[in-house]
Amino acid sequence: MSILCGLPLIECVYCIPCTRWAWKRCLHTAGHDSEDWGIATAEEFEPVPRLCRYILAVYEDDLRNPLYAPPGGYGMNSDCLVTKRTYKHTQKQAPPYIVYLDHDHADIVLAFRGLNMAKESDYAVLLDNKLGKKKFDGGYVHNGLFRAAVWVLEKEGDLLRELIEKYPDYTLTFAGHSLGSGVAALLTMVAVHNREKLGNIDRKKIRGYAIAPARSVSLNLAVRYADVINSVVLQDDFLPRTATPLEDIFKSLFCLPCLLCLRCMRDTCISEEKKIRDPRRLYAPGRLYHIVERKLFRCGRFPPVVRTAVPVDGRFEHIVLSCNATSDHAIVWIEREAKRALELMQDKDDAMEIPVKQKMERQETLVREHSQEHKAALQRAVTLSVPHAFAPSEYGTFEDFDDESEHSDGSFLGTSSGESSKGNKQKESWEDLVARLFDKDETGHLIPKKVS
């Protein structure tokens, strides 16, 4: 009898936080995520629509006879396509990609396509994280996406180095959408960390663009690499906001209500401070660009506004209850709205009749402002006690760590004095990194190392 009397009480305890969570989510819109951010300029946002078109081009079998080209085409010269890798070439280790020489913008581009729902190999990359996040450069990364990035750089490293030596003034850009965004972001980090493999290219010439980014890196890495990685989010896109491990989402498709109920309880009861101090929690990488085009209680789309920042706290932490959460993830919509946003920025500049010299000066000012904002974000990471964070150097540094530095409660030993342990720990060579992740079969092909 006492058990029966206790059931209503248990139901109330369970329903109250769920109701509170639902109420908060109904009032929370995508605009709240970036309401305090600055407005992006045409100069910094210019590559985004173009790179979206290059990503879309990966889906084509023949660029000379495209089947899915957006209005205006891809803006690509098929003769400048260096190579195209399909699922056959990637050997189930990474999504398909292209290497393209963009002579008009002095850029060497490696672009990945997004998740193919019909390909088992893409799910294998996505779900390869069950053994825990992989450690890299003083933080954590998604294991499957990291392995794919290392595989691609090992496969294409010689080609990229030849192109960089042939075109020394060109930048090197990695771009991807959805699943490909995670690979592109981690490939940017791996390339920056192993620049000797690419002929010691200057860090400032390496860029990464994660379109509709997956949460693939820990917070310290997300902030530290914000000078080279840019993430682009359209309005209500669910993926950058999905803190639940991706592998758990796909495993829970047949019990999604149970998962959502657990997320209700967890999001309501766990403080933001505790989330930030979780060293294994993954985030969207780099500088964030948020395309906002809808408002609360207003129907239809409005002229898109692009906001940008390098936030430490509030990096798309809450899922938005929106019927557009999945459509905003589509690369077609992102390309279209990014193009509209860029045209509005350029029209505004033209209307103001800004001289070319003044535009160049504004570009130099923008670079300085981004550098200052990046340093401020690194310093805020220290203030918020983000694991492995301390006073930034030129590009920002975070403490390296090894297996022995981890406590039983998941926390890590760290130095409050700001001294890095890099001097005490030798950097892992490229050959050692590849050997740690892969074995070789009889033909010399790389295959994922089996972990017992």
Summary of the structure (lengths in Angstrom):
residues: 452
radius of gyration: 22.4
end to end distance: 49.9
largest distance: 82.9
contacts: 1433
relative contact order: 0.13
helix: 47%
strand: 15%
